[in-house]
Amino acid sequence: MEVSGTKCLRESRVLVLYTGGTIGMKKIDGAYHPKTGFLQSQIKRLPMLYDDEFMNERSTCEASDNCSLEELAMPISTHGVRVFYYIKEYCPIKDSSNMTISDWIEIALDIKNNYDSYDGFVVIHGTDTMAYSVSALSFMLENLGKSVVFTGSQVPIYEQRNDGRDNLLGALVIAGHYIIPEVSLYFAGCLYRGNRSTKVSAGSFDAFDSPNLPPLVTMKVKIEVQWDAIFRSNNSKKFTVHTNMNPNIGLLRLFPGITAETVHAFLKSPMMGVVLQTYGTGNAPNNRDDLITEIKKATKRGVIIINCTQCLHGPVVDQYATGKILLDAGVIPGSDMTPEAALTKLSYVLGKTDLSLNQKQELIRNNIRGELTVAHTKEQFSLKDNSFIEAVASSLKISSSKEMEFVRQALLPVLMSCAASSGNVETLEELVNQGADVNASTNYDGRTPLHIACMEGNTEAVKFLLEHGASTQVKDRFKSSPLDDAIKFRHKEIVKILRKAGAHLMKTSIETAVELCRLAAKNRVEDLHMWQLANVDFNCCDYDKRTPLHVAVCRNNVETVAFLLEHRVDPYLRDVFG
Ligand code: ASN
């Protein structure tokens, strides 16, 4: 349906988990209080968030099936995308000062239980402890392949001047348009990596900052996404949720004159992990044996202590004797991690009870979700070293670094696609080392290297791309995912690899049924077998509620009937004609 004059090229579905926060609060007796049902009623009054005309014209049978939450639709965006969203309001909705670890677990489980049904997720959360929750979720959601965007506001959405409207709008646009497979935070025009962000202002609309990493997305006249900066996990593993968070963690801020008794009391059992907030580049007094003795005793007992600076910007480095003393006492340097990230990482790592103390310390030291910058010993590769691109640039008479970057951006995706198409893993690897984006689509049709490798049946290239963060959820212009391509071109092994990596069918059940009925009509058992490997439900129905079995029986396609009955098809389903 086309209402605003912009053509709808694509639809997407976003689940909104509304946990609370100022955005949906109401002033009662001079103080803001969470108010059940209030946010959704306010949203429906805002045309940029709710397309009233479209919703009135949309008949109920068009509305999405199997969802108990009310469907809300945004107007079609300038990118031609209609975002449908569904708000799950928590009970009770909370001021975020009241959040606990069990709330993080509830959010994580909601994402897990709805993962396959939505294209992206928005979490509406109070700002006060948002940096803790967003950091915690970034660790708890393992091998994430979809966008999870936290947002909230400083002023409730019903007030005349508020930031809630734009923040929610931006978060929905990002979750509904882009696959940024991170737990991120959207506020005041910027999308930050969640575990890099921190609340920096109580009184400004620019409440958040990501002091040691530039924003991943900035909403200007154009939406600018820093694709190179997006953190990508090894996508050859299925998305999972880790919920065993350890509560025995703490934050200890050093101050001049802190007593050894305070430190002793803080570090004693059951404390298992501590973020020690130190001075400057990670310094602590080196004339205080009493303090260092307490710290040493704790690390010897197996308490994991991370050194994070009290400064907003810059990392912990071992530049001074006052910093080295902590290293010698068994404290792990936290690089440029925020205290929120370090604390929640401790809770996550300590919850991995099957790991040894050494393995836990190793995880703390390493970058696991883009939360810290690891110092590179090797010199970074520079595009200038790349003779091929340099040759193209010189033949085009390009000299400035800006123009050179332009050539790079144009060529790398093309080269990636060629390598994916010929299955040349070595070239893929070289290109990725040169900064090529594994998810960049090469052409107008929005097809990624993974689409191409799946279509061509290049198993090793598929494995490589998944291991380097290729997304299984991308759809091309024809709504096809890499899994659809592997099915269509009958690459069994690749379908299995994609399934193992968590890929799932993304077409609606009617679209799927129409395709399956077509195959059933043509007695294409081999193709139906491919769909079966992808875990399709053969009981799905087309517009007349006819299943593939109806069609196969009508056409007397005995092999297809036998195949379908073998695969748990219900022979008693009735179509609209009874
Ligand atoms: N106290 C509120 C909260 O964190 C602050 C806000 O959302 N702006 O829930």
Boltz pocket constraint, residues with backbone or C-beta under 6 A from the ligand:
constraints:
  - pocket:
      binder: B
      contacts: [[A, 20], [A, 21], [A, 22], [A, 23], [A, 94], [A, 95], [A, 96], [A, 97], [A, 125], [A, 126], [A, 127], [A, 128], [A, 129], [A, 152], [A, 153], [A, 154], [A, 155]]
      max_distance: 6.0
